[in-house]
Structures are given as C-alpha cells and as structure tokens.
C-alpha cells in the first residue's frame, strides 16, 4: 500500500513543483541534489544567527525544500530509522555545496543573507551548519505539522500518528551565506 501512495505522490509532485515555483539547482549535479529552491523575501520575526548575521523582514534568502517524493522512493525499502537518518544527512551534506555555488553565481549574491527551510527532521542539523528556531505562530506551526504528517507516516515503519505529531516538531532552519561558504565552498 505504501508503494502505491508513494507512486501517486510522485505523479502529483510535478504539479506541486509548478505551483510552488521551486527550481532545481542548475548544472550537472541536478540529479544528485536533494533540494529544490527558490529565492524568497523573509516574512518572519527578526533573527540573529550565531555568526552575527541578522535576518530581518524582507531580507532575501534562498528557501530550500527537500525533494520528499524522491527521498521516499529511495528510502522506502530501508527498515532502520537510524540508517534512513544517516542517508538523509549524507544527501543534505552532499547537496549544500550546490546551494553555495548557486548563491555565489547570482548577480545579486551580496544581497542574499542565507538559506531557510522548515523541517521536522532537525536532529543533527547543527552539525551540517544549520541553526534551528521554533515556529512561534501557533496556527502556522499547526499547519506545518499537518502538512508534514503524510511524510512522517510514509517514511516511518511503526510510528503512530500521535507519536509523529509529538516527536517530529517542525522548526525553521537557517544558515548564513557566510557560514555556508566557509563550510561548503569548493
């Protein structure tokens, strides 16, 4: 049953991709990168990152989205949650240099303050260079929890819906362009 749902998701995914105006990273590494991205204006509360970077309303950021349909397909036969987490970690680690190159090649790269994402897979994010922040708006947090629920159900072998809602709290991820360059520039 899970395989059928993932197949349906993969059919719907191009429509989602189109509606969200996401793009694949340009270049030969398109297939290897697990992120789809878009430039965005930040609309949240002011944030100060550990390296002193201030993220304020209307600052330009690169919004990152994990390609969940692809990940679900690739990880569907892996039973161990630890092995899945390690694989996702490696995929993200291999993909971040592509985002650094994308930002560096933008004509207004000096205006891009960093990258932002929202995830419920936030364990280990700090080792990748991300900083996590709670989602403060309760309705938006609830909406993100519900939107991540199908992914949690499809990717987990034995977790109940209540377990997923309790233990996979969505958070903002931020990384400044300075930190991204320091960690991932080739």
Backbone torsions as a table, in degrees:
resi	resn	phi	psi	omega
1	UNK	NA	-43.1	-179.6
2	UNK	-58.5	-41.2	179.4
3	UNK	-60.8	-39.4	178.3
4	UNK	-65.8	-42.7	-179.9
5	UNK	-64.1	-41.3	178.0
6	UNK	-64.1	-38.1	177.2
7	UNK	-63.3	-42.7	177.5
8	UNK	-63.3	-43.1	178.7
9	UNK	-57.9	-43.2	-179.8
10	UNK	-64.6	-29.9	176.3
11	UNK	-72.7	-36.8	-179.2
12	UNK	-78.7	-26.1	-173.7
13	UNK	-54.3	-42.0	178.6
14	UNK	-59.8	-34.1	177.3
15	UNK	-67.1	-43.9	176.1
16	UNK	-59.5	-45.5	179.1
17	UNK	-56.4	-45.4	-179.9
18	UNK	-65.7	-46.5	-176.0
19	UNK	-66.8	-31.9	-177.4
20	UNK	-88.6	-3.9	-179.7
21	UNK	58.3	30.8	175.1
22	UNK	-74.7	156.0	174.2
23	UNK	-132.1	153.7	171.0
24	UNK	-80.2	152.7	175.2
25	UNK	-65.9	136.7	-179.9
26	UNK	-70.6	158.7	174.1
27	UNK	109.0	180.0	-175.0
28	UNK	-69.6	-18.6	-175.5
29	UNK	-88.5	10.5	-176.8
30	UNK	-52.0	-44.8	-178.3
31	UNK	-69.9	-30.4	-176.5
32	UNK	-83.1	-18.3	-175.1
33	UNK	-86.3	130.9	-178.8
34	UNK	-89.1	1.7	-179.9
35	UNK	-103.5	147.5	163.0
36	UNK	-118.9	146.4	-167.9
37	UNK	-135.6	168.2	166.8
38	UNK	-161.1	150.7	172.3
39	UNK	-75.8	140.4	-177.9
40	UNK	-145.2	158.6	171.3
41	UNK	-97.0	127.7	-177.6
42	UNK	-70.6	135.2	-177.8
43	UNK	-120.9	5.9	-176.2
44	UNK	-89.5	-167.5	178.7
45	UNK	-73.3	158.4	179.3
46	UNK	-65.1	138.1	-177.4
47	UNK	-129.7	139.3	171.8
48	UNK	-116.5	121.9	-179.2
49	UNK	-85.0	165.7	-174.0
50	UNK	-62.7	-24.8	178.7
51	UNK	-88.5	7.9	178.0
52	UNK	93.0	-7.2	178.8
53	UNK	-64.4	128.2	177.1
54	UNK	-100.6	125.9	176.2
55	UNK	-106.2	114.9	-177.8
56	UNK	-117.7	165.6	178.7
57	UNK	-54.3	135.7	179.8
58	UNK	74.6	6.7	171.4
59	UNK	-69.1	150.0	178.9
60	UNK	-85.9	129.3	177.8
61	UNK	-132.9	160.5	170.1
62	UNK	-97.9	117.8	178.2
63	UNK	-86.2	128.5	-178.8
64	UNK	-109.8	139.4	177.3
65	UNK	-128.9	126.4	171.8
66	UNK	-65.9	141.3	177.1
67	UNK	-81.6	82.1	-171.7
68	UNK	-62.8	-38.7	-179.8
69	UNK	-61.3	-42.3	178.0
70	UNK	-65.2	-46.4	-178.9
71	UNK	-62.7	-42.5	179.4
72	UNK	-60.2	-41.0	179.0
73	UNK	-64.1	-45.6	-176.3
74	UNK	-70.9	-27.1	-175.4
75	UNK	-104.0	2.2	-171.4
76	UNK	-63.3	-28.5	-178.0
77	UNK	-94.5	1.8	179.6
78	UNK	-92.0	122.9	-175.7
79	UNK	-85.1	-37.0	-174.2
80	UNK	-74.7	122.7	177.7
81	UNK	-64.4	-34.7	179.4
82	UNK	-66.5	-43.0	178.8
83	UNK	-64.2	-40.3	176.7
84	UNK	-60.5	-46.5	-179.1
85	UNK	-61.1	-41.8	179.0
86	UNK	-64.7	-39.2	179.4
87	UNK	-66.3	-43.7	178.5
88	UNK	-62.8	-41.8	177.9
89	UNK	-56.8	-47.7	-179.5
90	UNK	-65.3	-40.6	177.1
91	UNK	-58.9	-46.4	-179.5
92	UNK	-64.2	-44.6	-179.7
93	UNK	-59.7	-41.4	178.9
94	UNK	-71.8	-24.5	-175.3
95	UNK	-87.5	-26.2	-176.2
96	UNK	-61.8	-35.7	175.5
97	UNK	-59.5	-31.8	176.8
98	UNK	-65.1	-36.0	177.2
99	UNK	-70.2	-38.7	178.0
100	UNK	-61.1	-43.9	178.8
101	UNK	-64.3	-42.6	178.7
102	UNK	-57.3	-48.0	-179.2
103	UNK	-64.7	-45.4	-178.9
104	UNK	-59.0	-33.2	-177.1
105	UNK	-87.6	-3.2	177.5
106	UNK	-72.6	142.7	-178.4
107	UNK	-65.2	-27.0	177.7
108	UNK	-114.1	43.6	-175.4
109	UNK	-60.6	-28.8	179.9
110	UNK	-68.2	-16.9	179.0
111	UNK	-88.2	-15.2	-179.0
112	UNK	-83.9	115.5	-174.7
113	UNK	-83.1	-25.4	-177.7
114	UNK	172.8	-164.2	177.2
115	UNK	-119.5	151.7	-179.0
116	UNK	-137.3	146.0	173.8
117	UNK	-153.8	169.6	174.0
118	UNK	-128.7	130.3	-179.2
119	UNK	-149.7	155.6	170.8
120	UNK	-102.4	-2.6	176.4
121	UNK	-97.0	68.0	-171.8
122	UNK	-103.4	5.0	174.5
123	UNK	-76.3	130.0	-179.6
124	UNK	88.5	-2.2	-178.1
125	UNK	-63.0	-34.7	-177.7
126	UNK	-63.7	-36.8	179.1
127	UNK	-65.6	-26.3	176.5
128	UNK	-81.2	-11.8	179.6
129	UNK	109.0	-1.7	-179.4
130	UNK	-83.0	155.0	168.8
131	UNK	-116.1	137.8	-178.1
132	UNK	-105.0	145.5	177.6
133	UNK	-137.4	141.1	177.7
134	UNK	-66.6	149.7	172.1
135	UNK	-83.2	117.2	-171.8
136	UNK	-84.3	-29.5	-178.2
137	UNK	-77.5	115.9	-173.2
138	UNK	-63.0	-36.2	-179.4
139	UNK	-70.8	-42.2	178.4
140	UNK	-65.2	-39.8	177.4
141	UNK	-62.2	-43.9	178.2
142	UNK	-62.3	-43.6	178.1
143	UNK	-59.6	-45.1	179.9
144	UNK	-66.3	-37.8	176.5
145	UNK	-59.4	-45.3	179.5
146	UNK	-66.3	-38.8	-179.0
147	UNK	-70.3	-27.8	177.5
148	UNK	-84.8	-13.1	-176.5
149	UNK	-58.8	-45.9	178.5
150	UNK	-59.4	-39.0	178.4
151	UNK	-64.2	-44.1	179.3
152	UNK	-61.3	-41.5	-179.9
153	UNK	-67.5	-45.1	-177.5
154	UNK	-70.4	-29.6	-176.0
155	UNK	-91.1	-17.1	-176.9
156	UNK	-97.0	141.2	-178.0
157	UNK	-79.2	-43.4	-170.9
158	UNK	-132.6	6.0	-174.2
159	UNK	-79.5	140.2	175.1
160	UNK	-80.2	164.6	178.5
161	UNK	-60.0	-42.4	179.5
162	UNK	-63.3	-39.5	178.2
163	UNK	-63.0	-44.3	179.9
164	UNK	-62.7	-46.6	-179.7
165	UNK	-62.8	-35.3	-177.6
166	UNK	-77.6	-39.8	-170.1
167	UNK	-102.6	-9.5	179.0
168	UNK	-117.3	73.1	-179.9
169	UNK	-80.5	125.6	179.0
170	UNK	-69.0	143.9	178.1
171	UNK	-139.4	156.4	170.9
172	UNK	-76.6	141.9	170.6
173	UNK	-114.7	133.9	175.5
174	UNK	-130.3	148.4	167.9
175	UNK	-149.4	131.0	178.7
176	UNK	-72.0	155.9	177.5
177	UNK	-64.8	-32.1	178.5
178	UNK	-63.2	-45.9	179.4
179	UNK	-68.0	-40.4	177.2
180	UNK	-57.7	-46.1	179.2
181	UNK	-65.4	-42.1	-179.9
182	UNK	-63.0	-35.7	-174.9
183	UNK	-91.3	-31.4	-167.6
184	UNK	-126.7	5.2	178.8
185	UNK	-74.9	131.1	178.1
186	UNK	-97.3	NA	NA
